[in-house]
Amino acid sequence: MFLYDQYFEQKLQQLRDNGSYRYFLEVNKSAQHFPSFYYTNDEGIQRSAVNWCSNDYLCMSTREEVIAKLGFVTHRSGTASSGTRNISGTTIHHKELERTLANWHGKEAALLFNGAYQANVTTLQTLGRQIPDLIFISDARNHASIIEGIRAAGNEKRIFRHNDPAHLEEILQSLEPGRPRLVVFESVYSISGTIAPVKKILEIAKLYNALTYVDEVHAVGLYGENGAGLFEQEGIQDGIDILNGTLSKAIGVFGGYIAAKSTIIDFIRSYGSGFIFTTSLPPAVCSAANKSIQLIRQNPVWRQDLHRNVNLLRDGLRQNGVVFTHNESHITSVPVGDATRCRQVANDLLHQQGIYLQPINHPTVPKGEECLRIIITASHQLKHINHLAFSLGKILNGKNQDHRTEFPAFASAVGNSATED
Ligand SMILES: Cc1ncc(COP(=O)(O)O)c(C=O)c1O
């Protein structure tokens, strides 16, 4: 007889033993005091800390106009769409947002999903199932949602070495001419922060008549003159066939999407199970996302603040002897290389210094590549940066002790208590 409970418990114990069991910290955000938040510690005491892993890069989720739009449309339209797009779940807000997204990315059309994960899985699965003999050619570091979409399609796949166009070309060259193929990659990789050689990838893909699919989840809002992403920055929006993005990170609201030619969008809209058979986004969410994109386009200074902060952070880390992996993006990754140590450093930072950095462990990264990923936002201040850089330097360089008294900035950096909210 199969012992279900025992099996589940054993599998969970395996995670605890190898240090990759996930503990959720309660991160009670304060729109007024972002990036500070409060949480309840193990002794039941409320404490305040600074968030260094929020994807709210431009702090859009806390901006008054976006919050007001969400509230206003909720009052008028209710909290939910209560239907699939096909059955009473399409409103003017869905259509307007899709038009905005298409226009922003220089595409004919866009399609909303309830997240970029779902957009990736549904689109890749649909293409794989519907295009006879399609082969996926996927970057080795692609996100779990891309891997899942390819797996769900069940088609043949080939993996090219991370950001290696020569290897991509080798694979494409080896395929039977005429066989349909889809090259799948990200523009900014979410953990390492590496940036794909996008122009080169497109050039090679076109040479071998491949369809191209990019995940711009960590780039939308942050790069390009209008903040549309890395493809806008590089002036190659036309070259990509399908672009995937999220409304939940830099845009600060919720949901995901793809943008492409009308025929491709119509195809996914018509055949994609994960699009068809699910309740659509609430109208107010669409409207708030639309407002947020409008503000992002009008305020390049927020992007500049973010990138200036990235440089200040990296200067601070260097000055404090903290090693981080080189990249040209806004994501800063500090290698630790051991799950237990990674968690210990994160615990010390939180409980001794009021600094919240999430350890990134297996399966998000391969074993041995455990790291602390630092995400800075437009709202982090110099005092926050100095505090983080100094604390990380102390803890990682082996002098692990409570330095709270050494930080005059500590009380103001993290606030005194949860009453801030
Ligand atoms: C690269 C990448 N793609 C897709 C997703 C999924 O996005 P969403 O949160 O909108 O589902 C994430 C993370 O959340 C991501 O990091």
The ligand as an SDF file (V2000), in Angstrom:
LIG
                    3D

 16 16  0  0  0  0  0  0  0  0999 V2000
   12.2400   35.4270  -16.2390 C   0  0  0  0  0  0  0  0  0  0  0  0
   10.8630   35.3040  -15.6680 C   0  0  0  0  0  0  0  0  0  0  0  0
    9.8520   34.9560  -16.4940 N   0  0  0  0  0  0  0  0  0  0  0  0
    8.6000   34.8220  -16.0280 C   0  0  0  0  0  0  0  0  0  0  0  0
    8.3060   35.0420  -14.7080 C   0  0  0  0  0  0  0  0  0  0  0  0
    6.8970   34.9040  -14.2520 C   0  0  0  0  0  0  0  0  0  0  0  0
    6.3150   36.1840  -14.1690 O   0  0  0  0  0  0  0  0  0  0  0  0
    4.9440   36.4170  -13.4030 P   0  0  0  0  0  0  0  0  0  0  0  0
    5.3080   36.6820  -11.9920 O   0  0  0  0  0  0  0  0  0  0  0  0
    4.3040   37.5950  -14.0670 O   0  0  0  0  0  0  0  0  0  0  0  0
    4.1220   35.1730  -13.5660 O   0  0  0  0  0  0  0  0  0  0  0  0
    9.3370   35.3970  -13.8080 C   0  0  0  0  0  0  0  0  0  0  0  0
    9.1370   35.6240  -12.3730 C   0  0  0  0  0  0  0  0  0  0  0  0
    8.1890   35.7980  -11.7560 O   0  0  0  0  0  0  0  0  0  0  0  0
   10.6410   35.5450  -14.3070 C   0  0  0  0  0  0  0  0  0  0  0  0
   11.6400   35.8750  -13.4990 O   0  0  0  0  0  0  0  0  0  0  0  0
  1  2  1  0
  2  3  1  0
  2 15  2  0
  3  4  2  0
  4  5  1  0
  5  6  1  0
  5 12  2  0
  6  7  1  0
  7  8  1  0
  8  9  2  0
  8 10  1  0
  8 11  1  0
 12 13  1  0
 12 15  1  0
 13 14  2  0
 15 16  1  0
M  END
$$$$
